[in-house]
Every structure is written in structure tokens, then in C-alpha cells.
Amino acid sequence: MWAPLSLKALYLYDNKLSGSLSKQSLCGLKDLQLLDLSFNEFGGTLPQCLGNLTSLTFLHLSENQLTGYLPSFWPPKLQYLDLSHNHLDGIFSVNYSSLEVIGLSGNKITFENGWIPSFQLRALIMQDCGLESIPEFLFHQFKLEVLDLSHNKLKGRFPYWLLQNNGGLEILDLKNNSFNGQLEIGTNMLPSIQYLNLAANHFEGDLLFSAGDDCKLIALDLSHNNFSGEVPERLLSNCISLSYLRLSHNNFHGQIALFNLTRIADLELHDNQFEGTLSSLFTNFSHQSYGPEVLHLSNNRLHGEIPHWMSNFTGLGYLNLRHNFFQGQISCQLLSTGIEYLDLSYNSFSGLLPSCSNENSLRQINLQGNRFSGSIPEAWVNISTLNLLDVSDNELSGTIFNKSGENLSGLRVLLLRGNHFNGFIPNWLCQLNNVSLLDLSRNSFSGSIPHCLYNLSFGGEGEGHPYDPPFSDILFAWGIGYGGSSKTLLDNTDIFYGEIDEESEFVTKYRADTYKNKALNYMSGLDLSNNNLTGEIPYELGALCQIHALNLSHNQLIGSIPRSFANLSQIESLDLSYNILSGQIPVELINLNFLEAFSVAHNNLSGRIPDMKGQFSTFESKSYEGNPFLCGTQVRRKCHDDNDEPSPSQMESPQEASGKWYEIDREIFLASFSVTFIMFFLSVIIILYVNPYWQQKLIYHTRQHLFSCYYFLYDNLVKLFV
């Protein structure tokens, strides 16, 4: 391959290029200063001739499939070197004074003990390199601004010498290691530190943080550790520039007040044991027109009401108060702040749902497990951006608004379970073309199942663009970009990112499972159980070939099981129990290869149960109980022949099929009763005629009872009229 010798910059990143790095193509580019081949599929080893590129200062080869050992010679003017996420081995030996940035994440590269390099790094990124100890050469690095040793096997106490010698450190990331003991952080030793990330380690004990008056921290992430005790007050009062504070998934307790942290943009304190109210948390925020963009306080012990002045937080995009002890009502002003994600589930909120919305922002609303009453506001039908609405397990009632569902065409999850809704299931639900989870169970819906439900995709063709799913694990992400020689930092580090913690419950396979974030993109199901639905199961439901769970149990459905259910090729859970279904179980269902939970118990089904083939070999007798006319080895009732058709004695008459199997024929009952009574009466007469002694005894006792009745009535009548 020929290339111009005067080429100075070559950008080929993210093009799915493959093959090996050609010596002829690269090593002749003497004037090349910048080479970026990242995010491709290059394999093979690094060519030894890279050292011939004497003008090269920027080399980015991350996210490829390079293997083998590191070459011995490198470009002498190299400033930026990123080999992250390949399969490289060996000992790092580059020792040029110009080198400022090194990225080696995802490789098995080490440093020699006692090695003292000539360079002064500004950034070292070594995630998931299998390190068991901190490289000793860091002791001689005094200009580090970015240090990431995450996802390694580092052990022992926290290395205090790193903090004491690196006065210019800006980012420290040692997450996913095995440090033990207490961690003492002093910003007096780190006068310029701005970004500190120690997330996902095993730190424990109290957080000893001695922040000075000149604290320059912008972001602090100590999440996913085992810290305990209270959060130091000096951290929350002296670090006035702090914008990102993440202390989630620890064992912190007590009250916390942000004091002077009026610039906070991302506050994540979830999964701790914090107490207090929102008013005490935001001590100096009541008169501000701005506040955090991300507020995640779930799984704590917070209580009280949502302050009215929080509606002034016009930038608030994510609010999660899940699993606390909050109460009171939701105001319209809160929903009008431009909020996108609202999770108030499992608290004690009450009252009516606010009849207002911001049509252009709300994406997810989760109010499960509260005490809201009334009906769903019709204004919510106009929220065109909504993709999740969960109001299950409240005290809502009435009918579902009878409006067009066109504005909710992007809705993916609709959960109304466990309320007091009644009336017919509205046909406008069939317009929710992209819905994947629809749960109307444990209500009082009546009427028939809408035939048009087959229009719903349930994870099929209507799921939208595969690269833009509605549910994600990350709310936002940002890293440190490369800014040239004057500010050389790593690209694509994504050191801080906002996590979405959105989850919804859906009953499948006889248990309530929680589907969280990305999992909501792949789960699909329809639950209409525990209502008062009547009529036959629509044959068209067999067109839901992408659905994973279908529950129609505990209704009053009649007719047969549609043979079209054999087309539910992805079904994993099918529950038709506790209805009045009749006829046979379609033998075609044995072709449902993913079916793990199946129940037709307590119906009027008859005939032979499908053969124990495929998934049907795993279902026990409880899947068929309450159907006395079913036969087969599963219920230990022998069928009268080897054919799939039941014998005449097993067949129900049309009259029996429309009623209960235990109903009694009136004519047969009267005839049998009359014959039995006559036979009993004649037997008594014959016995008395044959035996005179018993005859005399019967006459004596009869006379005695007649006299007793006579005198009883006579005495009582005299008392009444005298």
C-alpha cells in the first residue's frame, strides 16, 4: 500500500478496519506527527519499526485486537501514547522526556521495580491491567493530573505517599481494588486536585477528610465502598466549587447538609442510611433559582415533604427518591421544571395526581407503592416524550381516560397493576405501537379482551432504532479530552458519568421480577390477570410472536385455548389458570421451545394432555389441576385409548361445556329420589306387618306424642287468651 511521505496527520478511527499494521504503510511516514487508528479491528503485533517515526508525537491505538509484546523502540518525540483495550503483554520501557500521557488499560503490561523514568507524566491510565501493586516509578512523578489504576488487584492500605508527593494531582481513580482500612484524604497535600474518583473499592471505616479553605474539588466519587460514619462537615462547607458528589452504596448515616455547595449539579447519595428532610439537606437553597441537575437519594431514611421551592430548580432533570419515607402531595410546579426522570416509588405520597405536565420533557414516571387516589389525569395523555409510566400499587380508581393514544406512541412500559380501575379495557391502548410491558392486573376491568391488542409490538418491529434504545444505564458521561501540547490529557476516559437507576416490577413465571435500566429494552409481557374479563380469548393474540410473558389468569374467560398460541415462539411464561376454558389443550404448544412456566389449572379442559416432549416434559401436575376431565401421565389419569381424541365418556356434552362439571341433572335427581323414598316407605310397612310387637310399640309412642302435643298447645293457647 502506497502512502505519501509528507503526510503529517492520519485519522482512521472507528472505521471497522481489520488486518495487521503494515510495516510498508506506516514505517515510511517520516513526517507523520499524529496517528489515530483507535476503535478498529486491527490484529497482530506492533511493528518494531515504529521507532523510525521520528516526528510522531501522538499515537492512539486503543480498542483494537493487537497482541504480543511491546516493541523495544518507540518514536523519540512521543508525547501521547494510548494502547488501551488490546491484548498486549510485556514490560513498559519507553523512556523519553517528552512523554506526558500513557494509556495502557485492559492489557497485561507492567513496570520494572526500581525503574526511574526521565519523563514527568500528566496522565496515567491503567484500568484492568492485573496490577497487584502500585508501580514504584509513580513515587518520582510530581506533575500527575490524571491517575487511573481502577479494575486491578491492588492490596494493602491506601498508599499515602501518592498523596504526599503529587502536589499537582487532579484526578485519582483507584476503583475496583482491594484496599483495606481507613482512608484519610487531605486536600492540603493536594492543593490543585479537582477530580477525585475512588469508586468501587473496598475502603472502609470513617471518611477522614481534612479539606482546607482553598479546596478546589469539582468532582468527588467515593461510591461503591464500605465507608461508614457521618460525612465530614468540612467537605461540605469548604469545597464550594464541588459540582459532582457521589457517596452512594456505602454505609454512611446521620443527617447531611450541603451548606455552601450551591454549585452542586450531580448529587448521588443513594443506598446509604442518611436521615433528615430535603429542607435540611439543601440548607442554603431555598432562595436559589437553580439546583442540582441529578438528585438521587433512593434507599435511605429520609422523610418529610418535597419543599415547594424545589420547583425553582429549573435544571433538575433526574429526581429519584425511591424507598424512603416521604409523604404529602406532588405539585404541578415540580413537573414543570423540565424534569425528565421522576421516581417517587415506595414512599407514602397521597392525594390526587397533578393534572399538569411538561409535554416536552418527561420521559419516565414511577409512582409505584404510594397512596395516590383519584384517576389518571387526562393531561398525561399529551406527554409525547413519555416512555415509562408506572402507577401500580396505589389507590387509583375509575375508568382509564377515553382519549386517543397517538401522543403516547413512544410509550414502552405502562404498569397500572394493583389499583381499583374498572370498566372496559379501552381500545386506544392498541395505538401504543411500541409498548413492550403492559400490566393491567389486579383491578376490576370487565368486558372482553380487545381483539386489536395484536397491533402491539411487544418488543417486535416497533422497538425503534437499535442504537437509540429508550432505556439506558447511563444518564450522561464526560471525560478529559486531548487539547494539544499545552494541555495534554487523555481522550475517552469517561471518568465521571451519571447512572440511571430506573426499575419496574413485572410478574412472570409466578414471581415478581425487577427489570432495571437496559433490561427494560429486552423484556416484553402482557398481564390482564385478576380482573373480571369475560368472553373468549381472541385468536389474534397468537400474532404476538415476540412476547415473553402472557398472563390471563383469574378471570371468567370461556371457550377454547386458541391454537394460534403455537405462534408465540418467544413465550417463556403462559398462565391461563382460574378461568372457565373448555376443550383440549392444543398439541401444537409443545413446539414452544422457550416456555418455562405454563398453567391451565382450574378450568373445564378435557382430553389428553400434550405429550411430555420439549418443555412440556418439565411441567408438573399442578399446571393441570382442577380439570377433572384431563387425562395423561401428568395427572395420573389413564386415557381410554392411545389417540389424541378423548373417549365419549370423557367428552362433555354441550350443556356441560357451558356450565360447571359438577352440575346435577334435575330429572334424574327427582326420579332417583322418588324411587328411593317409595322403597324406604314399603320396607317400613312390611317390617311392621311381620312383627306385631314393633307394631304395638309404634302405636303406643305415636299416641304418647299426640297427647303431648295436644296438651302443650292447649296450655299455651289458654295462657294467651285468658
C-alpha positions in Angstrom: 0.0 0.0 0.0 1.5 3.3 -1.0 1.2 6.4 1.2 2.5 10.0 0.7 5.7 10.5 2.6 4.8 14.1 3.6 1.7 13.1 5.5 1.6 14.7 9.0 -1.7 13.5 10.4 -3.7 10.3 9.8 -7.1 9.8 11.4 -8.8 6.4 10.7 -10.5 5.8 14.0 -13.8 3.9 14.3 -13.9 2.5 10.7 -14.0 -1.2 11.5 -10.7 -1.7 9.7 -9.1 -5.1 10.2 -5.9 -6.9 9.3 -2.4 -6.2 10.7 -0.5 -2.9 10.8 1.6 -2.9 7.7 5.3 -2.0 8.1 5.4 -0.7 4.5 2.4 1.6 5.0 3.4 3.0 8.4 7.1 3.0 8.8 7.9 5.1 5.8 5.9 8.1 7.0 8.8 10.0 8.4 6.9 13.3 8.7 3.9 11.8 10.5 3.1 13.6 13.7 -0.3 12.3 14.6 -1.6 8.7 14.1 -5.1 7.7 15.3 -6.2 4.1 14.5 -8.4 3.6 17.5 -11.7 1.8 17.6 -11.0 -0.6 14.8 -10.3 -4.3 14.5 -6.6 -4.4 13.8 -4.8 -7.5 15.0 -1.3 -8.9 15.1 1.7 -7.4 16.8 3.0 -3.9 16.9 5.7 -3.4 14.2 9.2 -2.8 15.6 9.8 -0.1 13.1 7.5 2.4 14.9 10.7 3.8 16.3 11.5 5.1 12.8 8.6 7.6 13.0 10.9 10.3 14.4 8.3 13.1 14.1 5.4 11.3 15.8 4.1 12.9 18.9 0.5 11.4 19.2 -0.1 7.6 18.9 -3.7 6.3 19.6 -4.2 2.6 19.0 -6.8 1.8 21.7 -9.8 -0.5 21.2 -8.3 -2.9 18.7 -7.2 -6.6 18.9 -3.4 -6.1 19.0 -1.5 -8.9 20.6 2.1 -9.9 21.5 4.8 -8.0 23.4 5.6 -4.3 23.3 8.3 -3.2 20.8 11.7 -2.2 22.1 11.9 1.1 20.2 9.3 4.0 20.1 9.2 7.4 18.4 11.6 9.6 20.3 9.3 12.7 20.4 6.2 10.8 21.6 4.0 12.8 24.0 0.7 10.9 23.9 0.6 7.1 23.8 -2.7 5.2 24.2 -2.7 1.4 23.8 -5.8 0.7 25.9 -8.1 -2.3 25.5 -5.9 -4.6 23.4 -4.2 -7.9 24.3 -0.7 -6.7 24.8 1.9 -8.1 27.2 5.4 -7.1 28.4 7.3 -4.6 30.4 6.9 -0.9 29.6 10.3 0.6 28.7 9.5 3.8 26.9 11.8 6.4 28.5 11.6 9.7 26.6 11.4 13.0 28.5 8.7 14.3 26.2 6.1 11.7 27.2 3.2 13.1 29.1 0.2 10.8 28.7 0.1 7.0 28.9 -3.0 4.8 28.4 -2.5 1.0 29.0 -5.9 -0.1 30.2 -7.1 -3.7 29.5 -3.6 -5.0 28.9 -1.1 -7.1 30.9 1.7 -4.6 31.0 3.9 -4.0 34.0 6.8 -1.8 35.0 10.2 -2.9 36.3 10.8 -2.4 40.0 13.2 0.4 40.8 12.8 1.9 37.3 13.2 5.7 37.4 12.0 7.3 34.1 13.1 10.6 32.6 9.6 11.8 31.9 7.1 13.6 34.1 3.7 12.3 33.4 0.5 14.3 33.5 -1.8 11.3 33.0 -1.5 7.6 33.5 -4.5 5.3 32.8 -4.1 1.7 33.7 -7.5 0.1 34.2 -7.8 -3.7 34.4 -4.1 -4.4 33.9 -3.8 -7.1 36.6 -1.7 -4.9 38.8 -1.0 -6.3 42.3 1.0 -3.3 43.5 1.3 0.3 42.6 4.1 1.0 40.1 7.1 2.3 42.1 8.0 4.8 39.4 5.0 6.9 40.5 6.9 7.9 43.5 9.0 10.1 41.2 6.1 11.6 39.3 5.4 15.2 40.5 3.1 16.6 37.8 0.3 14.0 37.6 -3.1 15.4 36.9 -4.8 12.2 36.0 -4.2 8.8 37.6 -6.5 5.8 37.0 -5.5 2.4 38.4 -9.0 1.0 38.5 -10.1 -2.6 38.0 -6.8 -4.0 39.2 -5.8 -6.3 42.1 -4.1 -3.7 44.4 -3.9 -4.7 48.0 -3.0 -3.3 51.3 -3.6 0.1 52.9 -4.1 3.2 50.9 -0.7 4.5 49.6 -0.4 7.8 51.4 2.9 8.5 49.7 1.0 9.1 46.4 -0.9 11.9 48.0 2.1 13.4 49.7 4.4 13.6 46.7 1.9 14.5 44.0 1.0 18.1 44.7 -0.5 18.6 41.3 -2.7 15.6 41.1 -6.1 16.4 39.6 -7.7 13.0 39.2 -7.1 9.9 41.2 -9.1 6.8 40.3 -8.3 3.5 42.2 -11.8 1.9 41.9 -12.4 -1.8 41.9 -9.3 -2.7 44.0 -8.9 -4.4 47.4 -7.7 -1.7 49.7 -8.5 -2.2 53.4 -8.5 0.1 56.4 -9.4 3.7 56.7 -8.8 6.3 54.1 -7.5 9.7 55.1 -7.7 12.3 52.3 -6.2 15.7 52.8 -6.5 18.4 50.2 -3.8 20.4 51.9 -1.5 17.7 50.4 -3.3 18.1 47.1 -3.7 21.8 46.6 -4.7 21.6 42.9 -6.9 18.5 43.0 -10.1 18.9 41.1 -11.3 15.4 40.2 -11.0 12.6 42.7 -12.5 9.2 41.9 -12.1 6.3 44.4 -15.3 4.5 43.5 -15.8 0.7 43.6 -13.1 -0.2 46.0 -13.2 -1.9 49.4 -12.4 1.1 51.6 -14.0 1.0 55.0 -14.2 3.0 58.2 -14.8 6.7 58.7 -14.0 9.1 56.0 -11.3 11.4 57.4 -11.3 14.4 55.1 -9.3 17.5 56.1 -10.3 19.9 53.4 -8.5 23.2 53.6 -10.0 26.6 52.9 -8.6 26.6 49.4 -10.3 23.3 48.4 -10.6 23.2 44.6 -12.5 19.9 44.3 -15.0 19.9 41.4 -15.9 16.2 41.5 -15.6 13.6 44.2 -16.7 10.0 43.7 -16.4 7.6 46.7 -19.3 5.3 45.7 -19.4 1.5 46.0 -17.2 1.2 49.0 -17.8 0.4 52.7 -17.4 3.8 54.3 -19.3 4.4 57.4 -20.0 7.1 59.9 -21.0 10.7 59.1 -19.9 12.8 56.2 -17.3 15.3 57.4 -18.7 18.8 57.7 -15.5 20.4 56.3 -16.0 18.6 53.0 -19.5 20.1 52.6 -18.6 23.6 53.7 -15.1 24.3 52.4 -15.2 22.8 48.9 -17.5 25.4 47.5 -16.6 24.5 43.8 -17.9 21.0 44.2 -20.3 20.1 41.4 -20.3 16.3 41.4 -20.6 14.5 44.7 -21.2 10.7 44.8 -21.3 8.8 48.0 -23.7 6.1 47.0 -23.5 2.4 48.0 -21.8 2.9 51.3 -22.8 2.8 55.0 -22.9 6.5 55.8 -25.5 7.6 58.3 -26.8 10.6 60.1 -28.0 13.9 58.6 -26.2 15.7 55.8 -26.3 19.4 54.9 -24.8 20.8 51.8 -24.1 24.2 53.4 -22.0 26.2 50.8 -22.3 23.6 48.0 -24.6 25.8 46.0 -22.9 24.8 42.7 -23.8 21.2 43.1 -25.0 19.7 39.8 -24.9 15.9 40.4 -25.8 14.7 43.9 -25.9 10.9 44.4 -26.3 9.7 48.0 -28.5 6.6 47.3 -28.1 3.3 49.2 -26.9 4.6 52.5 -28.6 5.3 55.8 -28.9 9.0 55.7 -31.7 10.7 57.7 -33.4 14.1 57.7 -35.5 16.1 55.3 -34.9 17.7 52.0 -35.1 21.1 53.6 -32.2 20.2 56.0 -30.2 18.7 53.1 -30.5 21.9 50.9 -29.8 24.3 53.7 -29.0 27.4 51.6 -31.0 26.6 48.5 -34.5 27.9 49.3 -33.9 31.3 47.5 -32.0 29.9 44.6 -33.3 29.7 41.1 -31.0 26.8 40.3 -30.0 23.5 41.9 -28.8 20.0 41.1 -29.4 18.5 37.7 -29.2 15.0 39.1 -30.6 14.2 42.6 -30.5 10.6 43.5 -31.4 9.9 47.2 -33.1 6.5 47.0 -32.9 3.7 49.6 -32.2 5.9 52.6 -34.3 7.0 55.7 -35.3 10.5 54.5 -38.7 11.8 55.4 -40.9 14.9 55.2 -42.5 16.6 52.2 -40.9 17.9 48.9 -40.3 21.6 49.6 -42.3 23.9 47.3 -39.1 25.9 46.4 -37.6 22.9 44.7 -39.8 23.8 41.8 -37.3 26.7 41.3 -34.7 24.1 40.3 -35.3 24.7 36.6 -32.3 22.5 35.6 -33.5 19.4 37.5 -33.6 16.5 35.1 -33.4 13.4 37.3 -35.1 13.0 40.7 -35.1 9.7 42.4 -36.5 9.5 46.0 -37.4 5.8 45.8 -37.7 3.7 49.0 -37.8 6.5 51.7 -40.4 7.8 54.0 -41.6 10.9 52.1 -45.2 12.0 52.2 -47.5 14.8 51.1 -48.7 15.6 47.5 -47.0 16.3 44.2 -47.3 19.8 42.9 -47.7 20.8 39.3 -44.8 23.1 39.7 -42.4 20.2 40.3 -43.5 18.6 37.0 -43.0 21.9 35.2 -39.3 22.2 36.0 -38.2 20.4 32.8 -37.7 17.1 34.7 -37.2 14.0 32.6 -36.9 11.2 35.1 -39.2 11.1 38.2 -39.1 8.2 40.6 -41.1 8.6 43.9 -41.9 4.9 44.3 -42.3 3.2 47.6 -43.0 6.2 49.8 -46.2 7.5 51.4 -47.2 10.2 49.0 -51.0 10.7 48.7 -53.7 12.8 47.2 -54.6 13.3 43.5 -52.1 13.1 40.7 -51.3 16.6 39.4 -53.3 17.4 36.3 -50.4 19.1 34.5 -47.3 18.2 32.8 -44.4 19.4 30.7 -45.1 17.8 27.4 -41.6 18.2 26.0 -39.5 16.7 28.8 -41.0 13.9 31.0 -39.7 10.5 29.9 -40.2 8.2 32.9 -42.7 8.5 35.8 -42.6 5.9 38.5 -45.1 6.3 41.4 -45.4 2.7 42.4 -46.2 1.8 46.0 -47.8 5.0 47.3 -51.3 6.0 48.3 -52.4 8.2 45.4 -56.1 8.3 44.7 -58.5 9.5 42.1 -57.9 8.9 38.4 -55.0 9.3 35.9 -55.1 12.9 34.7 -56.0 13.3 31.0 -53.2 15.8 30.6 -50.8 12.9 30.9 -52.0 11.6 27.6 -50.4 14.5 25.9 -46.8 13.7 27.2 -45.4 12.7 23.8 -41.9 12.1 25.3 -43.1 9.6 27.9 -41.7 6.0 27.6 -42.4 4.7 31.1 -45.5 5.2 33.3 -45.7 3.1 36.5 -48.6 3.9 38.9 -49.0 0.4 40.2 -50.0 -0.5 43.8 -51.8 2.8 44.6 -55.5 3.6 45.3 -56.4 4.9 41.9 -59.9 4.2 40.6 -62.4 5.0 37.8 -62.0 4.2 34.1 -59.0 4.9 32.1 -59.3 8.1 30.2 -61.1 7.6 26.9 -58.8 9.5 24.6 -56.7 8.8 21.6 -53.3 7.3 22.5 -51.5 8.8 19.5 -49.5 11.2 21.6 -48.3 8.2 23.7 -47.0 6.3 20.7 -43.5 6.2 22.2 -44.6 4.6 25.5 -42.7 1.4 26.2 -43.9 0.5 29.7 -47.4 1.0 31.1 -48.0 -0.5 34.6 -51.4 0.1 36.2 -51.3 -3.1 38.4 -52.9 -3.2 41.9 -55.4 -0.3 41.7 -59.2 0.0 41.5 -59.7 0.7 37.9 -62.9 -0.5 36.3 -64.9 -0.5 33.1 -63.8 -1.9 29.7 -60.2 -2.0 28.6 -60.1 1.0 26.1 -59.2 0.3 22.5 -56.9 3.3 22.4 -54.3 1.1 24.2 -54.0 -0.7 20.8 -52.4 2.5 19.5 -49.3 2.1 21.8 -47.4 0.6 18.9 -44.1 0.5 20.8 -45.2 -0.9 24.2 -43.3 -3.8 25.5 -44.7 -4.2 29.0 -48.4 -3.7 29.7 -49.8 -4.7 33.1 -53.4 -4.1 34.0 -53.7 -6.9 36.6 -55.4 -6.8 40.0 -58.0 -4.3 39.0 -61.7 -4.6 38.2 -61.7 -4.4 34.4 -64.7 -6.1 32.8 -65.9 -7.0 29.3 -63.9 -8.8 26.7 -60.2 -8.6 25.7 -59.8 -6.2 22.8 -59.0 -8.0 19.6 -56.8 -5.2 18.4 -54.1 -5.9 21.1 -52.4 -7.9 18.4 -51.3 -4.5 17.0 -48.9 -4.0 19.9 -45.3 -4.9 19.1 -44.2 -6.2 22.5 -40.5 -5.9 21.6 -41.0 -6.6 17.9 -40.8 -4.3 14.9 -41.9 -1.3 16.8 -39.0 -1.1 19.1 -37.3 1.8 17.2 -33.8 2.4 16.2 -31.5 -0.3 17.8 -28.8 2.3 18.5 -31.2 4.6 20.3 -32.9 2.5 22.9 -35.2 4.3 25.4 -33.7 2.8 28.5 -30.0 3.1 29.4 -27.7 2.6 32.3 -26.0 6.0 31.8 -27.7 9.4 32.0 -24.6 11.3 30.8 -20.9 10.7 30.5 -17.9 13.0 30.2 -14.2 12.5 30.2 -11.0 14.5 29.7 -10.3 15.4 26.1 -7.0 15.9 24.3 -6.3 19.6 24.0 -2.9 19.8 22.3 0.6 20.1 23.8 -0.4 22.9 26.1 -2.9 20.7 27.9 -2.3 17.1 27.1 -4.9 14.8 28.7 -6.4 11.5 27.8 -9.4 11.2 25.5 -12.4 8.9 26.1 -11.7 8.2 29.7 -15.3 8.8 30.8 -14.1 9.3 34.3 -17.5 10.6 35.5 -20.8 9.5 34.3 -24.4 9.8 35.6 -26.1 6.5 36.4 -29.8 5.9 35.8 -31.3 3.7 38.5 -34.8 3.1 37.0 -36.5 -0.2 37.7 -40.0 -1.7 37.3 -41.6 -4.8 38.6 -43.4 -7.3 36.4 -44.8 -10.7 37.4 -43.6 -13.5 35.2 -43.0 -17.2 35.9 -45.1 -16.9 39.1 -42.8 -14.3 40.7 -42.4 -10.6 40.7 -39.1 -9.8 38.9 -37.5 -6.3 38.8 -36.3 -5.2 35.4 -33.8 -2.3 35.6 -32.5 0.1 33.0 -31.3 -1.7 29.9 -33.2 -4.8 30.8 -36.4 -3.0 30.1 -35.4 -2.9 26.4 -35.5 -6.6 26.1 -38.4 -7.8 28.3 -41.9 -7.9 27.0 -45.2 -9.0 28.5 -49.0 -8.6 28.8 -50.7 -9.2 32.2 -54.5 -9.0 32.4 -54.9 -11.3 35.4 -57.1 -10.9 38.4 -59.9 -8.9 36.7 -63.5 -9.6 35.6 -62.9 -10.2 32.0 -65.3 -12.4 30.1 -65.7 -13.8 26.6 -63.3 -15.8 24.6 -59.6 -15.4 24.2 -59.0 -13.5 20.9 -57.4 -15.7 18.3 -55.4 -12.7 17.2 -53.3 -12.7 20.3 -51.3 -15.5 18.7 -49.8 -12.9 16.5 -47.7 -11.5 19.4 -44.8 -13.7 18.4 -42.2 -11.6 20.3 -43.9 -11.6 23.7 -42.1 -13.2 26.6 -44.9 -13.4 29.2 -48.7 -13.6 28.8 -51.0 -13.9 31.9 -54.8 -14.1 31.6 -55.4 -16.0 34.8 -58.2 -15.4 37.4 -60.8 -14.1 35.0 -64.0 -15.5 33.6 -62.9 -16.4 30.1 -64.7 -19.1 28.2 -64.1 -21.1 25.0 -61.0 -23.0 24.0 -57.4 -22.1 24.1 -56.5 -20.6 20.6 -54.3 -22.9 18.5 -52.7 -19.7 17.3 -50.8 -19.6 20.6 -48.4 -22.0 19.0 -47.0 -19.0 17.1 -45.8 -17.4 20.4 -42.3 -18.5 19.6 -40.6 -16.4 22.2 -43.0 -17.0 25.1 -41.5 -18.0 28.4 -44.5 -17.8 30.7 -48.1 -18.6 29.8 -50.7 -18.6 32.6 -54.4 -19.3 31.7 -55.4 -20.7 35.1 -58.6 -20.0 37.0 -61.0 -19.4 34.1 -63.8 -21.4 32.5 -61.9 -22.6 29.5 -63.1 -25.8 27.8 -61.9 -28.1 25.1 -58.5 -29.6 24.7 -55.0 -28.2 25.2 -53.7 -27.7 21.7 -50.9 -30.2 21.0 -49.1 -27.6 18.9 -48.0 -25.9 22.1 -45.2 -28.5 22.5 -43.3 -26.5 19.9 -42.9 -23.6 22.2 -39.2 -24.2 22.9 -38.7 -21.3 25.4 -41.8 -22.0 27.6 -40.6 -22.3 31.2 -43.9 -21.6 33.1 -47.2 -23.0 32.0 -50.6 -23.3 33.8 -54.1 -24.1 32.7 -55.2 -25.2 36.2 -58.8 -24.8 37.4 -60.7 -24.7 34.1 -63.1 -27.1 32.3 -60.5 -28.6 30.0 -60.8 -32.2 28.8 -59.0 -34.8 26.7 -55.4 -35.9 26.6 -52.6 -33.6 27.8 -50.0 -33.0 25.1 -47.1 -35.5 25.2 -44.2 -34.9 27.5 -41.9 -33.6 24.8 -39.8 -30.5 24.8 -40.7 -28.0 27.6 -43.9 -29.9 28.4 -41.7 -32.6 30.0 -40.9 -30.1 32.7 -44.4 -29.2 33.8 -45.8 -30.8 36.9 -49.3 -31.9 37.8 -50.1 -28.5 39.4 -50.1 -27.0 35.9 -53.2 -29.0 35.1 -55.0 -29.5 38.5 -58.7 -28.6 38.8 -59.5 -30.1 35.3 -61.1 -33.5 36.2 -61.6 -34.5 32.6 -58.0 -34.1 31.6 -56.1 -37.4 31.2 -52.4 -38.3 30.9 -49.4 -39.3 32.9 -49.1 -35.8 34.2 -52.3 -36.1 36.2 -52.1 -39.8 36.7 -55.4 -40.5 34.9 -55.3 -43.0 32.1 -56.8 -42.1 28.8 -59.1 -44.8 27.3 -57.2 -45.0 24.0 -53.9 -44.0 22.5 -55.4 -41.4 20.3 -55.3 -37.7 20.9 -59.2 -37.7 20.8 -60.8 -38.3 24.2 -63.3 -41.2 24.6 -67.0 -40.5 24.7 -67.1 -41.0 28.4 -64.6 -38.2 28.8 -66.3 -35.8 26.5 -68.6 -33.2 27.9 -71.9 -32.5 26.4 -72.6 -29.0 25.0 -74.8 -28.3 28.1 -71.9 -29.4 30.4 -69.4 -27.3 28.5 -71.3 -24.2 29.1 -71.6 -24.8 32.8 -69.8 -26.4 35.7 -68.7 -30.0 35.5 -70.4 -30.8 38.8 -73.9 -29.5 37.9 -76.7 -32.1 38.6 -79.4 -33.2 36.1 -82.8 -32.3 37.8 -84.9 -35.0 36.1 -82.5 -37.8 37.0 -82.3 -36.5 40.6 -86.1 -36.4 41.1 -86.6 -39.9 39.6 -83.9 -41.4 41.8 -85.2 -39.7 44.9 -88.8 -40.8 44.3 -87.8 -44.5 43.8 -85.6 -44.4 47.0 -88.4 -42.9 49.1 -91.0 -45.4 47.9 -88.7 -48.3 48.6 -88.0 -47.0 52.1 -91.7 -46.5 52.9 -92.6 -50.0 51.7 -89.8 -51.5 53.7 -91.2 -49.9 56.9 -94.8 -51.2 56.2 -93.6 -54.7 55.6 -91.5 -54.8 58.8 -94.4 -53.6 61.0 -96.8 -56.1 59.4 -94.4 -59.0 60.0 -93.6 -58.1 63.7 -96.7 -57.3 65.9 -94.6 -56.3 68.9 -92.9 -53.4 66.9 -96.4 -52.5 65.6 -97.8 -52.1 69.1 -94.7 -50.1 70.2 -95.1 -47.7 67.2 -98.8 -47.2 68.0 -98.1 -46.5 71.7 -95.3 -44.0 71.0 -97.4 -42.3 68.4 -100.3 -41.9 70.9 -98.0 -40.5 73.5 -96.5 -37.9 71.2 -100.0 -36.9 70.0 -101.2 -36.4 73.6 -98.1 -34.4 74.5 -98.6 -32.1 71.5 -102.3 -31.7 72.4 -101.7 -30.6 76.0 -98.8 -28.4 75.0 -100.8 -26.5 72.5 -103.9 -26.3 74.9 -101.9 -24.9 77.8 -100.2 -22.2 75.7 -103.4 -21.1 73.9 -105.2 -20.8 77.3 -102.4 -18.5 78.6 -102.6 -16.3 75.5 -106.4 -15.7 75.7 -107.1 -15.7 79.4 
